[in-house]
């Protein structure tokens, strides 16, 4: 196992919440989360379960990044 993978696994173990959302629920809430971010609102504060899932699930984080990139205006350098 690569060190980076091991560190990610440890981080996931130690940041586990008592109640977490599944990937299916994450995908339901993802458009709302991205809309909040694009409008300059605190998406992580408004949808903390989604923000936590992003930290826990690399596959969902990849989808999130792709959606954010696809919906961000071309002149937005973020």
Secondary structure, 3 states (H helix, E strand, C coil): CCHHHHHHHHHHHHCCCCCCCCHHHHHHHHHHHHHHHHCCCCHHHHCHHHHHHHHHCHHHHHHHHHHHHHHCCCCCCC
